Amino acid sequence: MKKSNAKRLAAVLAAITMCGGMACTTALTAMAKAPAESGSIVPWNIAITKTSCYLERVSSSQVSGYATCLVPSTSNYTTGITVELQQLNGSWKTIKTWTATGDTSVSLEKTYFVLPDYSYRFKVTNKAYYSNGSLIESIVKYSTVV
C-alpha cells in the first residue's frame, strides 16, 4: 500500500471511530476509494458533503431531534431532507414524517409526543438536486435508538 493511501485509510478509520457514538454524523467529502482496476481516486458521494441526525428522549413520553444536510455552496445543487420518526413495534414503522428543502443547507428540528413503552429512531433521507430539479444523490441515515 502506498504511503498516501495508508494515510487516507488512517484518516477514514479515525473519522469512523469518532463518529461511532451518539449521532450519525458523516463528513463525506474526505472519504474516497481507489478502485483496483483503475488506481484512480473516486469520491464516494457526488454532491452531499455533510449529513447529521440525532434523536433523544426528552421525557418518557417525548422525543426531540434534528437532522441536517449540506451541499457545496459553489455548486448548482440544492438540498432536501425527509425525516421519518419510526417506532419499533415488532418492526420499524413510520409514525410521523417531515420534509424540508434549502439552497446549500437544510435542517429540521422536531419534538414529538410518543408512547413511553416503545423504542424510536429517526430515518433521514438526505437528497441533493441539480438546478433543474433532477435528483443527483440520496443518502439514508439513522439516528441512535432511544
Chimera marker file (.cmm) of the C-alpha trace (Angstrom):
<marker_set name="trace">
<marker id="1" x="0.000" y="0.000" z="0.000" r="1" g="1" b="0" radius="0.5"/>
<marker id="2" x="1.363" y="3.397" z="-0.959" r="1" g="1" b="0" radius="0.5"/>
<marker id="3" x="2.123" y="5.819" z="1.854" r="1" g="1" b="0" radius="0.5"/>
<marker id="4" x="-0.568" y="8.306" z="0.684" r="1" g="1" b="0" radius="0.5"/>
<marker id="5" x="-3.209" y="5.535" z="0.591" r="1" g="1" b="0" radius="0.5"/>
<marker id="6" x="-2.174" y="4.400" z="4.068" r="1" g="1" b="0" radius="0.5"/>
<marker id="7" x="-2.598" y="7.960" z="5.385" r="1" g="1" b="0" radius="0.5"/>
<marker id="8" x="-6.007" y="8.258" z="3.697" r="1" g="1" b="0" radius="0.5"/>
<marker id="9" x="-7.108" y="4.928" z="5.182" r="1" g="1" b="0" radius="0.5"/>
<marker id="10" x="-5.919" y="6.008" z="8.649" r="1" g="1" b="0" radius="0.5"/>
<marker id="11" x="-7.895" y="9.270" z="8.334" r="1" g="1" b="0" radius="0.5"/>
<marker id="12" x="-11.047" y="7.426" z="7.258" r="1" g="1" b="0" radius="0.5"/>
<marker id="13" x="-10.734" y="4.922" z="10.121" r="1" g="1" b="0" radius="0.5"/>
<marker id="14" x="-10.206" y="7.767" z="12.606" r="1" g="1" b="0" radius="0.5"/>
<marker id="15" x="-13.318" y="9.548" z="11.300" r="1" g="1" b="0" radius="0.5"/>
<marker id="16" x="-15.388" y="6.370" z="11.558" r="1" g="1" b="0" radius="0.5"/>
<marker id="17" x="-14.178" y="5.777" z="15.116" r="1" g="1" b="0" radius="0.5"/>
<marker id="18" x="-15.013" y="9.333" z="16.185" r="1" g="1" b="0" radius="0.5"/>
<marker id="19" x="-18.481" y="9.206" z="14.579" r="1" g="1" b="0" radius="0.5"/>
<marker id="20" x="-19.414" y="5.838" z="16.048" r="1" g="1" b="0" radius="0.5"/>
<marker id="21" x="-21.111" y="7.410" z="19.082" r="1" g="1" b="0" radius="0.5"/>
<marker id="22" x="-24.416" y="9.173" z="19.616" r="1" g="1" b="0" radius="0.5"/>
<marker id="23" x="-25.167" y="10.890" z="16.296" r="1" g="1" b="0" radius="0.5"/>
<marker id="24" x="-24.910" y="9.594" z="12.766" r="1" g="1" b="0" radius="0.5"/>
<marker id="25" x="-22.612" y="12.344" z="11.539" r="1" g="1" b="0" radius="0.5"/>
<marker id="26" x="-20.501" y="11.954" z="8.425" r="1" g="1" b="0" radius="0.5"/>
<marker id="27" x="-18.066" y="14.227" z="6.714" r="1" g="1" b="0" radius="0.5"/>
<marker id="28" x="-18.343" y="12.693" z="3.298" r="1" g="1" b="0" radius="0.5"/>
<marker id="29" x="-16.076" y="14.883" z="1.216" r="1" g="1" b="0" radius="0.5"/>
<marker id="30" x="-12.904" y="13.431" z="2.700" r="1" g="1" b="0" radius="0.5"/>
<marker id="31" x="-13.957" y="9.860" z="2.027" r="1" g="1" b="0" radius="0.5"/>
<marker id="32" x="-12.591" y="8.363" z="-1.170" r="1" g="1" b="0" radius="0.5"/>
<marker id="33" x="-11.865" y="4.904" z="-2.510" r="1" g="1" b="0" radius="0.5"/>
<marker id="34" x="-9.370" y="3.661" z="-5.016" r="1" g="1" b="0" radius="0.5"/>
<marker id="35" x="-10.819" y="1.141" z="-7.484" r="1" g="1" b="0" radius="0.5"/>
<marker id="36" x="-8.454" y="-1.772" z="-8.055" r="1" g="1" b="0" radius="0.5"/>
<marker id="37" x="-8.828" y="-1.720" z="-11.831" r="1" g="1" b="0" radius="0.5"/>
<marker id="38" x="-8.003" y="1.956" z="-12.436" r="1" g="1" b="0" radius="0.5"/>
<marker id="39" x="-5.891" y="3.049" z="-9.495" r="1" g="1" b="0" radius="0.5"/>
<marker id="40" x="-7.613" y="6.462" z="-9.535" r="1" g="1" b="0" radius="0.5"/>
<marker id="41" x="-9.348" y="8.138" z="-6.609" r="1" g="1" b="0" radius="0.5"/>
<marker id="42" x="-13.141" y="8.273" z="-6.903" r="1" g="1" b="0" radius="0.5"/>
<marker id="43" x="-15.338" y="10.191" z="-4.417" r="1" g="1" b="0" radius="0.5"/>
<marker id="44" x="-17.958" y="8.215" z="-2.523" r="1" g="1" b="0" radius="0.5"/>
<marker id="45" x="-20.532" y="10.959" z="-2.931" r="1" g="1" b="0" radius="0.5"/>
<marker id="46" x="-21.351" y="13.266" z="-5.783" r="1" g="1" b="0" radius="0.5"/>
<marker id="47" x="-22.971" y="16.278" z="-4.128" r="1" g="1" b="0" radius="0.5"/>
<marker id="48" x="-23.736" y="15.780" z="-0.428" r="1" g="1" b="0" radius="0.5"/>
<marker id="49" x="-20.854" y="16.984" z="1.722" r="1" g="1" b="0" radius="0.5"/>
<marker id="50" x="-22.245" y="16.524" z="5.233" r="1" g="1" b="0" radius="0.5"/>
<marker id="51" x="-25.190" y="14.916" z="6.967" r="1" g="1" b="0" radius="0.5"/>
<marker id="52" x="-26.135" y="14.603" z="10.603" r="1" g="1" b="0" radius="0.5"/>
<marker id="53" x="-29.041" y="13.310" z="12.615" r="1" g="1" b="0" radius="0.5"/>
<marker id="54" x="-29.697" y="12.956" z="16.311" r="1" g="1" b="0" radius="0.5"/>
<marker id="55" x="-32.625" y="11.847" z="18.450" r="1" g="1" b="0" radius="0.5"/>
<marker id="56" x="-33.017" y="11.922" z="22.221" r="1" g="1" b="0" radius="0.5"/>
<marker id="57" x="-35.755" y="11.085" z="24.677" r="1" g="1" b="0" radius="0.5"/>
<marker id="58" x="-36.695" y="14.298" z="26.490" r="1" g="1" b="0" radius="0.5"/>
<marker id="59" x="-39.095" y="12.505" z="28.832" r="1" g="1" b="0" radius="0.5"/>
<marker id="60" x="-40.813" y="9.121" z="28.900" r="1" g="1" b="0" radius="0.5"/>
<marker id="61" x="-43.448" y="10.477" z="26.509" r="1" g="1" b="0" radius="0.5"/>
<marker id="62" x="-41.455" y="12.903" z="24.346" r="1" g="1" b="0" radius="0.5"/>
<marker id="63" x="-38.556" y="12.714" z="21.868" r="1" g="1" b="0" radius="0.5"/>
<marker id="64" x="-36.619" y="15.553" z="20.285" r="1" g="1" b="0" radius="0.5"/>
<marker id="65" x="-34.147" y="15.529" z="17.440" r="1" g="1" b="0" radius="0.5"/>
<marker id="66" x="-32.624" y="17.243" z="14.457" r="1" g="1" b="0" radius="0.5"/>
<marker id="67" x="-31.306" y="16.463" z="11.001" r="1" g="1" b="0" radius="0.5"/>
<marker id="68" x="-29.147" y="18.465" z="8.592" r="1" g="1" b="0" radius="0.5"/>
<marker id="69" x="-27.818" y="18.086" z="5.052" r="1" g="1" b="0" radius="0.5"/>
<marker id="70" x="-25.289" y="20.247" z="3.183" r="1" g="1" b="0" radius="0.5"/>
<marker id="71" x="-24.119" y="20.546" z="-0.415" r="1" g="1" b="0" radius="0.5"/>
<marker id="72" x="-21.250" y="22.755" z="-1.669" r="1" g="1" b="0" radius="0.5"/>
<marker id="73" x="-22.070" y="26.461" z="-1.799" r="1" g="1" b="0" radius="0.5"/>
<marker id="74" x="-20.089" y="26.788" z="-5.033" r="1" g="1" b="0" radius="0.5"/>
<marker id="75" x="-22.278" y="24.311" z="-6.925" r="1" g="1" b="0" radius="0.5"/>
<marker id="76" x="-25.572" y="24.380" z="-8.789" r="1" g="1" b="0" radius="0.5"/>
<marker id="77" x="-27.033" y="21.951" z="-6.245" r="1" g="1" b="0" radius="0.5"/>
<marker id="78" x="-29.881" y="22.335" z="-3.788" r="1" g="1" b="0" radius="0.5"/>
<marker id="79" x="-30.687" y="20.018" z="-0.918" r="1" g="1" b="0" radius="0.5"/>
<marker id="80" x="-33.638" y="18.439" z="0.806" r="1" g="1" b="0" radius="0.5"/>
<marker id="81" x="-34.335" y="16.066" z="3.664" r="1" g="1" b="0" radius="0.5"/>
<marker id="82" x="-37.152" y="13.767" z="4.641" r="1" g="1" b="0" radius="0.5"/>
<marker id="83" x="-37.214" y="12.860" z="8.336" r="1" g="1" b="0" radius="0.5"/>
<marker id="84" x="-39.262" y="9.885" z="9.470" r="1" g="1" b="0" radius="0.5"/>
<marker id="85" x="-39.888" y="9.250" z="13.159" r="1" g="1" b="0" radius="0.5"/>
<marker id="86" x="-40.051" y="5.480" z="13.449" r="1" g="1" b="0" radius="0.5"/>
<marker id="87" x="-41.440" y="3.333" z="16.273" r="1" g="1" b="0" radius="0.5"/>
<marker id="88" x="-40.271" y="-0.218" z="16.976" r="1" g="1" b="0" radius="0.5"/>
<marker id="89" x="-43.392" y="-2.327" z="17.344" r="1" g="1" b="0" radius="0.5"/>
<marker id="90" x="-42.333" y="-5.755" z="16.070" r="1" g="1" b="0" radius="0.5"/>
<marker id="91" x="-40.718" y="-3.946" z="13.123" r="1" g="1" b="0" radius="0.5"/>
<marker id="92" x="-39.867" y="-0.307" z="12.415" r="1" g="1" b="0" radius="0.5"/>
<marker id="93" x="-42.986" y="1.678" z="11.463" r="1" g="1" b="0" radius="0.5"/>
<marker id="94" x="-43.018" y="5.342" z="10.429" r="1" g="1" b="0" radius="0.5"/>
<marker id="95" x="-45.395" y="7.323" z="12.667" r="1" g="1" b="0" radius="0.5"/>
<marker id="96" x="-44.574" y="10.882" z="11.538" r="1" g="1" b="0" radius="0.5"/>
<marker id="97" x="-42.832" y="12.405" z="8.504" r="1" g="1" b="0" radius="0.5"/>
<marker id="98" x="-41.420" y="15.902" z="7.938" r="1" g="1" b="0" radius="0.5"/>
<marker id="99" x="-39.726" y="17.339" z="4.833" r="1" g="1" b="0" radius="0.5"/>
<marker id="100" x="-37.682" y="20.456" z="4.133" r="1" g="1" b="0" radius="0.5"/>
<marker id="101" x="-35.640" y="21.894" z="1.252" r="1" g="1" b="0" radius="0.5"/>
<marker id="102" x="-32.930" y="24.521" z="1.042" r="1" g="1" b="0" radius="0.5"/>
<marker id="103" x="-30.291" y="26.040" z="-1.163" r="1" g="1" b="0" radius="0.5"/>
<marker id="104" x="-26.963" y="24.708" z="0.114" r="1" g="1" b="0" radius="0.5"/>
<marker id="105" x="-28.111" y="23.570" z="3.548" r="1" g="1" b="0" radius="0.5"/>
<marker id="106" x="-31.283" y="22.379" z="5.166" r="1" g="1" b="0" radius="0.5"/>
<marker id="107" x="-32.141" y="21.381" z="8.708" r="1" g="1" b="0" radius="0.5"/>
<marker id="108" x="-35.131" y="20.248" z="10.717" r="1" g="1" b="0" radius="0.5"/>
<marker id="109" x="-35.532" y="20.246" z="14.485" r="1" g="1" b="0" radius="0.5"/>
<marker id="110" x="-38.611" y="18.498" z="15.861" r="1" g="1" b="0" radius="0.5"/>
<marker id="111" x="-40.129" y="17.468" z="19.184" r="1" g="1" b="0" radius="0.5"/>
<marker id="112" x="-42.899" y="14.880" z="19.228" r="1" g="1" b="0" radius="0.5"/>
<marker id="113" x="-45.039" y="13.162" z="21.855" r="1" g="1" b="0" radius="0.5"/>
<marker id="114" x="-44.644" y="9.358" z="21.869" r="1" g="1" b="0" radius="0.5"/>
<marker id="115" x="-45.792" y="6.320" z="23.808" r="1" g="1" b="0" radius="0.5"/>
<marker id="116" x="-43.413" y="5.553" z="26.697" r="1" g="1" b="0" radius="0.5"/>
<marker id="117" x="-43.033" y="1.781" z="26.244" r="1" g="1" b="0" radius="0.5"/>
<marker id="118" x="-41.559" y="1.789" z="22.722" r="1" g="1" b="0" radius="0.5"/>
<marker id="119" x="-38.199" y="2.486" z="21.097" r="1" g="1" b="0" radius="0.5"/>
<marker id="120" x="-37.829" y="5.232" z="18.489" r="1" g="1" b="0" radius="0.5"/>
<marker id="121" x="-35.354" y="6.414" z="15.843" r="1" g="1" b="0" radius="0.5"/>
<marker id="122" x="-35.061" y="8.970" z="13.061" r="1" g="1" b="0" radius="0.5"/>
<marker id="123" x="-34.698" y="7.717" z="9.488" r="1" g="1" b="0" radius="0.5"/>
<marker id="124" x="-33.325" y="10.625" z="7.466" r="1" g="1" b="0" radius="0.5"/>
<marker id="125" x="-33.221" y="10.633" z="3.676" r="1" g="1" b="0" radius="0.5"/>
<marker id="126" x="-30.738" y="13.297" z="2.546" r="1" g="1" b="0" radius="0.5"/>
<marker id="127" x="-31.117" y="14.465" z="-1.054" r="1" g="1" b="0" radius="0.5"/>
<marker id="128" x="-29.149" y="16.602" z="-3.487" r="1" g="1" b="0" radius="0.5"/>
<marker id="129" x="-30.749" y="18.076" z="-6.605" r="1" g="1" b="0" radius="0.5"/>
<marker id="130" x="-29.271" y="19.720" z="-9.679" r="1" g="1" b="0" radius="0.5"/>
<marker id="131" x="-30.510" y="23.235" z="-10.558" r="1" g="1" b="0" radius="0.5"/>
<marker id="132" x="-33.117" y="21.788" z="-12.966" r="1" g="1" b="0" radius="0.5"/>
<marker id="133" x="-34.699" y="19.839" z="-10.083" r="1" g="1" b="0" radius="0.5"/>
<marker id="134" x="-33.414" y="16.388" z="-11.017" r="1" g="1" b="0" radius="0.5"/>
<marker id="135" x="-32.257" y="14.184" z="-8.148" r="1" g="1" b="0" radius="0.5"/>
<marker id="136" x="-28.492" y="13.647" z="-8.125" r="1" g="1" b="0" radius="0.5"/>
<marker id="137" x="-27.993" y="11.734" z="-4.912" r="1" g="1" b="0" radius="0.5"/>
<marker id="138" x="-29.893" y="10.270" z="-1.984" r="1" g="1" b="0" radius="0.5"/>
<marker id="139" x="-28.332" y="9.007" z="1.253" r="1" g="1" b="0" radius="0.5"/>
<marker id="140" x="-30.271" y="7.381" z="4.123" r="1" g="1" b="0" radius="0.5"/>
<marker id="141" x="-29.010" y="7.719" z="7.706" r="1" g="1" b="0" radius="0.5"/>
<marker id="142" x="-30.441" y="6.523" z="11.019" r="1" g="1" b="0" radius="0.5"/>
<marker id="143" x="-30.148" y="8.098" z="14.446" r="1" g="1" b="0" radius="0.5"/>
<marker id="144" x="-29.439" y="6.071" z="17.534" r="1" g="1" b="0" radius="0.5"/>
<marker id="145" x="-32.375" y="4.215" z="19.025" r="1" g="1" b="0" radius="0.5"/>
<marker id="146" x="-33.956" y="5.828" z="22.109" r="1" g="1" b="0" radius="0.5"/>
<link id1="1" id2="2" r="1" g="1" b="0" radius="0.2"/>
<link id1="2" id2="3" r="1" g="1" b="0" radius="0.2"/>
<link id1="3" id2="4" r="1" g="1" b="0" radius="0.2"/>
<link id1="4" id2="5" r="1" g="1" b="0" radius="0.2"/>
<link id1="5" id2="6" r="1" g="1" b="0" radius="0.2"/>
<link id1="6" id2="7" r="1" g="1" b="0" radius="0.2"/>
<link id1="7" id2="8" r="1" g="1" b="0" radius="0.2"/>
<link id1="8" id2="9" r="1" g="1" b="0" radius="0.2"/>
<link id1="9" id2="10" r="1" g="1" b="0" radius="0.2"/>
<link id1="10" id2="11" r="1" g="1" b="0" radius="0.2"/>
<link id1="11" id2="12" r="1" g="1" b="0" radius="0.2"/>
<link id1="12" id2="13" r="1" g="1" b="0" radius="0.2"/>
<link id1="13" id2="14" r="1" g="1" b="0" radius="0.2"/>
<link id1="14" id2="15" r="1" g="1" b="0" radius="0.2"/>
<link id1="15" id2="16" r="1" g="1" b="0" radius="0.2"/>
<link id1="16" id2="17" r="1" g="1" b="0" radius="0.2"/>
<link id1="17" id2="18" r="1" g="1" b="0" radius="0.2"/>
<link id1="18" id2="19" r="1" g="1" b="0" radius="0.2"/>
<link id1="19" id2="20" r="1" g="1" b="0" radius="0.2"/>
<link id1="20" id2="21" r="1" g="1" b="0" radius="0.2"/>
<link id1="21" id2="22" r="1" g="1" b="0" radius="0.2"/>
<link id1="22" id2="23" r="1" g="1" b="0" radius="0.2"/>
<link id1="23" id2="24" r="1" g="1" b="0" radius="0.2"/>
<link id1="24" id2="25" r="1" g="1" b="0" radius="0.2"/>
<link id1="25" id2="26" r="1" g="1" b="0" radius="0.2"/>
<link id1="26" id2="27" r="1" g="1" b="0" radius="0.2"/>
<link id1="27" id2="28" r="1" g="1" b="0" radius="0.2"/>
<link id1="28" id2="29" r="1" g="1" b="0" radius="0.2"/>
<link id1="29" id2="30" r="1" g="1" b="0" radius="0.2"/>
<link id1="30" id2="31" r="1" g="1" b="0" radius="0.2"/>
<link id1="31" id2="32" r="1" g="1" b="0" radius="0.2"/>
<link id1="32" id2="33" r="1" g="1" b="0" radius="0.2"/>
<link id1="33" id2="34" r="1" g="1" b="0" radius="0.2"/>
<link id1="34" id2="35" r="1" g="1" b="0" radius="0.2"/>
<link id1="35" id2="36" r="1" g="1" b="0" radius="0.2"/>
<link id1="36" id2="37" r="1" g="1" b="0" radius="0.2"/>
<link id1="37" id2="38" r="1" g="1" b="0" radius="0.2"/>
<link id1="38" id2="39" r="1" g="1" b="0" radius="0.2"/>
<link id1="39" id2="40" r="1" g="1" b="0" radius="0.2"/>
<link id1="40" id2="41" r="1" g="1" b="0" radius="0.2"/>
<link id1="41" id2="42" r="1" g="1" b="0" radius="0.2"/>
<link id1="42" id2="43" r="1" g="1" b="0" radius="0.2"/>
<link id1="43" id2="44" r="1" g="1" b="0" radius="0.2"/>
<link id1="44" id2="45" r="1" g="1" b="0" radius="0.2"/>
<link id1="45" id2="46" r="1" g="1" b="0" radius="0.2"/>
<link id1="46" id2="47" r="1" g="1" b="0" radius="0.2"/>
<link id1="47" id2="48" r="1" g="1" b="0" radius="0.2"/>
<link id1="48" id2="49" r="1" g="1" b="0" radius="0.2"/>
<link id1="49" id2="50" r="1" g="1" b="0" radius="0.2"/>
<link id1="50" id2="51" r="1" g="1" b="0" radius="0.2"/>
<link id1="51" id2="52" r="1" g="1" b="0" radius="0.2"/>
<link id1="52" id2="53" r="1" g="1" b="0" radius="0.2"/>
<link id1="53" id2="54" r="1" g="1" b="0" radius="0.2"/>
<link id1="54" id2="55" r="1" g="1" b="0" radius="0.2"/>
<link id1="55" id2="56" r="1" g="1" b="0" radius="0.2"/>
<link id1="56" id2="57" r="1" g="1" b="0" radius="0.2"/>
<link id1="57" id2="58" r="1" g="1" b="0" radius="0.2"/>
<link id1="58" id2="59" r="1" g="1" b="0" radius="0.2"/>
<link id1="59" id2="60" r="1" g="1" b="0" radius="0.2"/>
<link id1="60" id2="61" r="1" g="1" b="0" radius="0.2"/>
<link id1="61" id2="62" r="1" g="1" b="0" radius="0.2"/>
<link id1="62" id2="63" r="1" g="1" b="0" radius="0.2"/>
<link id1="63" id2="64" r="1" g="1" b="0" radius="0.2"/>
<link id1="64" id2="65" r="1" g="1" b="0" radius="0.2"/>
<link id1="65" id2="66" r="1" g="1" b="0" radius="0.2"/>
<link id1="66" id2="67" r="1" g="1" b="0" radius="0.2"/>
<link id1="67" id2="68" r="1" g="1" b="0" radius="0.2"/>
<link id1="68" id2="69" r="1" g="1" b="0" radius="0.2"/>
<link id1="69" id2="70" r="1" g="1" b="0" radius="0.2"/>
<link id1="70" id2="71" r="1" g="1" b="0" radius="0.2"/>
<link id1="71" id2="72" r="1" g="1" b="0" radius="0.2"/>
<link id1="72" id2="73" r="1" g="1" b="0" radius="0.2"/>
<link id1="73" id2="74" r="1" g="1" b="0" radius="0.2"/>
<link id1="74" id2="75" r="1" g="1" b="0" radius="0.2"/>
<link id1="75" id2="76" r="1" g="1" b="0" radius="0.2"/>
<link id1="76" id2="77" r="1" g="1" b="0" radius="0.2"/>
<link id1="77" id2="78" r="1" g="1" b="0" radius="0.2"/>
<link id1="78" id2="79" r="1" g="1" b="0" radius="0.2"/>
<link id1="79" id2="80" r="1" g="1" b="0" radius="0.2"/>
<link id1="80" id2="81" r="1" g="1" b="0" radius="0.2"/>
<link id1="81" id2="82" r="1" g="1" b="0" radius="0.2"/>
<link id1="82" id2="83" r="1" g="1" b="0" radius="0.2"/>
<link id1="83" id2="84" r="1" g="1" b="0" radius="0.2"/>
<link id1="84" id2="85" r="1" g="1" b="0" radius="0.2"/>
<link id1="85" id2="86" r="1" g="1" b="0" radius="0.2"/>
<link id1="86" id2="87" r="1" g="1" b="0" radius="0.2"/>
<link id1="87" id2="88" r="1" g="1" b="0" radius="0.2"/>
<link id1="88" id2="89" r="1" g="1" b="0" radius="0.2"/>
<link id1="89" id2="90" r="1" g="1" b="0" radius="0.2"/>
<link id1="90" id2="91" r="1" g="1" b="0" radius="0.2"/>
<link id1="91" id2="92" r="1" g="1" b="0" radius="0.2"/>
<link id1="92" id2="93" r="1" g="1" b="0" radius="0.2"/>
<link id1="93" id2="94" r="1" g="1" b="0" radius="0.2"/>
<link id1="94" id2="95" r="1" g="1" b="0" radius="0.2"/>
<link id1="95" id2="96" r="1" g="1" b="0" radius="0.2"/>
<link id1="96" id2="97" r="1" g="1" b="0" radius="0.2"/>
<link id1="97" id2="98" r="1" g="1" b="0" radius="0.2"/>
<link id1="98" id2="99" r="1" g="1" b="0" radius="0.2"/>
<link id1="99" id2="100" r="1" g="1" b="0" radius="0.2"/>
<link id1="100" id2="101" r="1" g="1" b="0" radius="0.2"/>
<link id1="101" id2="102" r="1" g="1" b="0" radius="0.2"/>
<link id1="102" id2="103" r="1" g="1" b="0" radius="0.2"/>
<link id1="103" id2="104" r="1" g="1" b="0" radius="0.2"/>
<link id1="104" id2="105" r="1" g="1" b="0" radius="0.2"/>
<link id1="105" id2="106" r="1" g="1" b="0" radius="0.2"/>
<link id1="106" id2="107" r="1" g="1" b="0" radius="0.2"/>
<link id1="107" id2="108" r="1" g="1" b="0" radius="0.2"/>
<link id1="108" id2="109" r="1" g="1" b="0" radius="0.2"/>
<link id1="109" id2="110" r="1" g="1" b="0" radius="0.2"/>
<link id1="110" id2="111" r="1" g="1" b="0" radius="0.2"/>
<link id1="111" id2="112" r="1" g="1" b="0" radius="0.2"/>
<link id1="112" id2="113" r="1" g="1" b="0" radius="0.2"/>
<link id1="113" id2="114" r="1" g="1" b="0" radius="0.2"/>
<link id1="114" id2="115" r="1" g="1" b="0" radius="0.2"/>
<link id1="115" id2="116" r="1" g="1" b="0" radius="0.2"/>
<link id1="116" id2="117" r="1" g="1" b="0" radius="0.2"/>
<link id1="117" id2="118" r="1" g="1" b="0" radius="0.2"/>
<link id1="118" id2="119" r="1" g="1" b="0" radius="0.2"/>
<link id1="119" id2="120" r="1" g="1" b="0" radius="0.2"/>
<link id1="120" id2="121" r="1" g="1" b="0" radius="0.2"/>
<link id1="121" id2="122" r="1" g="1" b="0" radius="0.2"/>
<link id1="122" id2="123" r="1" g="1" b="0" radius="0.2"/>
<link id1="123" id2="124" r="1" g="1" b="0" radius="0.2"/>
<link id1="124" id2="125" r="1" g="1" b="0" radius="0.2"/>
<link id1="125" id2="126" r="1" g="1" b="0" radius="0.2"/>
<link id1="126" id2="127" r="1" g="1" b="0" radius="0.2"/>
<link id1="127" id2="128" r="1" g="1" b="0" radius="0.2"/>
<link id1="128" id2="129" r="1" g="1" b="0" radius="0.2"/>
<link id1="129" id2="130" r="1" g="1" b="0" radius="0.2"/>
<link id1="130" id2="131" r="1" g="1" b="0" radius="0.2"/>
<link id1="131" id2="132" r="1" g="1" b="0" radius="0.2"/>
<link id1="132" id2="133" r="1" g="1" b="0" radius="0.2"/>
<link id1="133" id2="134" r="1" g="1" b="0" radius="0.2"/>
<link id1="134" id2="135" r="1" g="1" b="0" radius="0.2"/>
<link id1="135" id2="136" r="1" g="1" b="0" radius="0.2"/>
<link id1="136" id2="137" r="1" g="1" b="0" radius="0.2"/>
<link id1="137" id2="138" r="1" g="1" b="0" radius="0.2"/>
<link id1="138" id2="139" r="1" g="1" b="0" radius="0.2"/>
<link id1="139" id2="140" r="1" g="1" b="0" radius="0.2"/>
<link id1="140" id2="141" r="1" g="1" b="0" radius="0.2"/>
<link id1="141" id2="142" r="1" g="1" b="0" radius="0.2"/>
<link id1="142" id2="143" r="1" g="1" b="0" radius="0.2"/>
<link id1="143" id2="144" r="1" g="1" b="0" radius="0.2"/>
<link id1="144" id2="145" r="1" g="1" b="0" radius="0.2"/>
<link id1="145" id2="146" r="1" g="1" b="0" radius="0.2"/>
</marker_set>
